[in-house]
């Protein structure tokens, strides 16, 4: 399910980028968040699950 949502979001952003390329400017903080935020969320969920089991 996560893969489907991720692929749909990436295709949506890619299509938006093709149509509105003049409005997009690369912001390195946003790129950093897009790359590392999903892994941080997954890590926090795993840690919370392990903490709640004990």
DOLUMGU-620181 format. One line per 10 residues: their letters; for each residue z, x negated, y of N, C-alpha, C. Coordinates in steps of 0.2 Angstrom, whole numbers. Layout:
A> Z X Y Z X Y Z X Y; ...
This chain:
XXXXXXXXXX> 0 -4 -6 0 0 0 0 -4 6; 4 -10 6 4 -14 12 -3 -17 13; -6 -19 8 -13 -22 8 -18 -18 12; -17 -11 10 -22 -6 12 -21 -6 20; -15 -5 22 -13 -4 29 -15 -11 33; -14 -16 30 -16 -23 33 -23 -23 34; -27 -22 29 -34 -22 30 -37 -17 35; -34 -11 35 -36 -6 39 -35 -8 47; -29 -11 48 -27 -13 55 -32 -19 57; -33 -24 52 -37 -29 54 -45 -27 56
XXXXXXXXXX> -47 -22 52 -54 -20 53 -54 -16 59; -49 -12 61 -49 -8 67 -49 -13 73; -44 -18 73 -44 -23 78 -51 -27 79; -54 -28 73 -60 -32 74 -66 -27 77; -66 -21 75 -71 -17 78 -69 -16 86; -63 -15 87 -61 -15 94 -63 -21 98; -62 -27 95 -64 -33 98 -72 -33 99; -76 -31 95 -83 -31 96 -85 -26 101; -82 -21 102 -84 -16 107 -82 -18 114; -76 -21 114 -73 -22 121 -71 -30 122
XXXXXXXXXX> -76 -34 120 -75 -41 120 -73 -44 127; -76 -40 132 -75 -43 139 -67 -42 141; -64 -37 138 -57 -36 140 -52 -40 137; -54 -43 131 -49 -47 127 -48 -54 130; -42 -56 131 -41 -63 132 -36 -65 127; -36 -71 125 -32 -74 119 -25 -76 122; -20 -73 119 -14 -75 121 -10 -78 115; -8 -84 116 -6 -87 110 1 -85 107; 5 -81 112 11 -78 109 10 -72 105; 5 -69 107 3 -63 103 0 -65 96
XXXXXXXXXX> -4 -70 96 -7 -73 90 -1 -75 85; 4 -79 88 9 -81 84 13 -75 81; 14 -70 85 18 -64 82 14 -61 77; 7 -60 78 3 -57 73 3 -61 66; 4 -67 67 3 -72 61 10 -72 57; 16 -72 61 22 -74 58 27 -67 57; 25 -62 61 30 -56 61 30 -53 54; 24 -52 51 24 -48 44 29 -52 39; 28 -59 39 32 -62 34 39 -62 36; 41 -62 42 48 -61 44 51 -55 42
XXXXXXXXXX> 47 -49 43 49 -43 41 50 -42 34; 46 -45 30 46 -45 23 53 -49 20; 54 -55 23 59 -59 22 66 -55 23; 66 -52 29 72 -48 31 73 -42 26; 68 -39 24 69 -33 19 72 -36 12; 69 -42 10 71 -44 4 79 -46 4; 81 -50 10 87 -52 11 92 -46 11; 90 -40 15 94 -34 15 95 -31 8; 90 -31 4 90 -28 -2 95 -32 -7; 95 -38 -6 100 -42 -10 107 -42 -8
XXXX> 108 -41 -1 114 -40 1 117 -34 -1; 113 -28 -1 116 -22 -2 117 -21 -10; 114 -25 -14 115 -24 -21 122 -27 -23; 125 -32 -19 131 -35 -21 137 -32 -17
